[in-house]
Amino acid sequence: MNKDFNNSSHRLLRVNELIKRELSSLLQGMEWEEQGIKNLNLTLTDVECSKDIRIAKIYYIPTGMKNSQSIEKAINSRKKEIRKYLGKKIHLKYIPELRFIEDNSFDAFQKTSEILEKLSKSKREI
């Protein structure tokens, strides 16, 4: 994850959690069959709003599906609808522009763990 926005205030942290909670319930309840996806299962790992709350980066991990490009395409095709729903659910001066980003930190962690495991096996053999 890229931590460019430097979320340090309590207000930003509360807004991030509020957006994350509302998006989680929304994405689970939406129909995705028109986009070619039967069941969209996402885990929202993080939400980062800019300091002025104009842009929100939503990091997600697709669960149970390997084709993350089709998921990204489906989400981006309904971004306006999702933002409109957020406007009705949360009361902010501005509803942020939503940017959905696949979270690859878990994959990076898994690769690092495999490398460390190989190193420890090679040390034992010496």
Helices and strands as residue ranges (DSSP letters): H 10-29, G 33-35, E 42-49, E 55-62, H 68-77, H 79-89, E 97-102, H 105-125
